[in-house]
């Protein structure tokens, strides 16, 4: 992870572990500022861990003012609680 969008692309790593008593369905939403860049549903078995490197292309036409947050919002189907993580990007290179 670098603090800059380089050649209209960003890369970051995230990890999730299922601590529930059963398998769980999750959805990861990735936002740059207020713009949804990616939505990824996935299933984790009980106790399973997922760690992934995610490359994203950033549309240069998006009206983004730097510095900007890359926000990851993790939700579990059937639960109201959401987990949120931020990465900050200082600018474009």
Secondary structure, DSSP 4 states (H G I P E B T S, - for coil): --SEEBTTEEEEEEEEE--SSS-EEEEEEEEETTEEEEEEEEEE-TT-EEEEEEEEE--TTS---SSEEEEEEEEETT---EEEEEEEE-EE-
